[in-house]
Every structure is written in structure tokens, then in C-alpha cells.
Amino acid sequence: MKAERSYQPAMVILVLIVIGIFLWIVLKDWYATRIETARQQESQEWQQRTEVLTQKLTDLEQELKAARGEAPLGEKVAEVFGPPAAEPPAQEKLLAPEEVQRRVMAFFAYLDGRDYVKAFELQGSVYDQYVQTMEALSANPPKVAGETESLYEMLKNVSYFSRVMGRKRVELAAQVLKNEPQLIEPAMRVFFQWYTGPLEKLRGKPSMRTMYACASFLVDTFGGRSYLLRRDSKIRLLSLYYCIQVIDRANDQKMNPNGIDIRPLIASTARDMRSQTGLAYQKQYMAELERLARKYPGQ
């Protein structure tokens, strides 16, 4: 009996030691995981701060150039589109349709010569890829109404561009956005003038129906908005601005089947546009948004 009684405390101590070792191992792993998570979060925050500071430095540099009377569009724009394209916005004149198409093709020719584009080993030129992309988007418009009816439809919309355009073309477009920050704003302006201009000589000019479908997708669906949120602030803001322009034209033609109300979008875009720095045509954008605010009162 005495041996058994002396044995029990030893077992209790042994069990407590085992439990203590187990808890120590568990707490050690938990603490290590917490530390690693905290480190990763801190690293992501620093990366985001670095990107924000880099963007601010770029914006400040453009503001200094503007203050010195230099055109914010820079020498690269003149190199691609020609000297008239680098005129200060205050001197800008409405381009002739033939000049618009010349600049469109000059943009594609410039991209053909870039090393990061050559690395894709495209079949044909960038312009050929663009034409095929527009044909695919026209033949397979995104679904706007009823997107939230099922998770499947939402997931289809999230992957819309990669499904329709193809992953390789989406990656190419992303590389152009990344490598040509100086060209994107004037290029978007030229392309919109082409899309809404009278000439039909070049292949790849989308119909108003196609432009309306894509604009509706970007501003009125979860998939479209999530795509814009992955872009930097300038690209996102300019995309919203041109979406408003497209939907306004669709309203004029009595073809807004999705019932998009652009009044709140005009107000929010104007507010963001007013505080955005580094835009070459900011005054023109603001004037147009103010005109549209008068055209669509009540918000």
C-alpha cells in the first residue's frame, strides 16, 4: 500500500511535466506563428507605404515641371505620337480624325519595338493582338444584370477579361500599364477620340454597344469594380471618367438597358479628380464632369 501511495505522486508529477512540455511546444509554435504573421504584415505595410511614397514623388516631380512651364506629358509622348502631342494642355486643339488614327497606329508601332513586348513572342503585331481582343470582347460581352444571382456568375465576372481576352493578352496589357506610365493618359485620350470619331478606316474600333457593355461592367458589377481596385489610382480614375463618357453617350442614343445611373459616379469621380495630382488634362476632365453634373442634376 505504501509503495502504491508513493508511486501516485510521482505519476502526477510526471504527467504535469509532460503536460508542461506539451503546452510549451504548442505555445512556442503559436508564438512563432504570430511573430511570422506580424513580420509579413509589417513587410506588406512597408511595401504599400513605399509604393505610395514613390507615387507621391512622381506626382511632385510632374507638378514641379508644370510649375516651370514644362509639359507634364514629357519627351516620351513626343517620341511616340509626334511633337504636337507634347503641347501643354492649354494649347491643345481638337485633333483631325486622320491625326487621331495616325497616333493610334504610332502607339502600336512603338509597343512593337519594346523589349518587354518582344519577350511575349506574339503572333503578329500588337495591333493584330488588339484587333483580335476587340473582336473577342464584342462577341462575348460581360454579364451585368443578374451578376449576384449565383456565386458562379460572380466568379465568371471576376475572371471575365482573362477568360475572353486570354491570359497572355491580359498579362501583356498589364505590362504596358506597368512600363508606360507616361503614355497611358495621352493614349487613353487618343483612343477615346478614335472610338467616338467619325472615321471607320481602322479595324478594331468597337461599337457603342460593346463600349457600353464594358463600361457598365466596370462601374456596376463586383467583377468590374474588383478589376479597377487592382489598378493604381490614376488608371482607375481615368477608367471611371471614360466609362462616364460612354454611358452619357449611350443615354443620348437611348440605349442604357442596364439602367446605369451615373449621377453619383459623376459626383464621386469629380471629387477624386479634383484631388488627384499628375494629370496632364485635369482641367479638361473637371470641365467635362461639371458639364455632366449640370446635364444630370438631382444628386
Protein Blocks (a to p, Z undefined) as FASTA:
>chain_A
ZZmmmmmmmmmmmmmmmmmmmmmmmmmmmmmmmmmmmmmmmmmmmmmmmmmmmmmmmmmm
mmmmmmnopafkbjmlmmmnojklmgcfklpccddfklmmmmmmmmmmmmmmpmklmmno
pghjfklmmmmmmmmmmmmccdfehplmpmklmmmmmmmmmmmnopklmmmmmmmmmmmm
mlmmmmmmmmmmmmmmmbfkbghiacfklmmmmmmmmmmcfklmmmmmmpcfklmmmmmm
mmmmmmmmmmmnopafnopafklmmmmmmmmmmmpghiaklmmmmmmmmmmmmmmghZZ
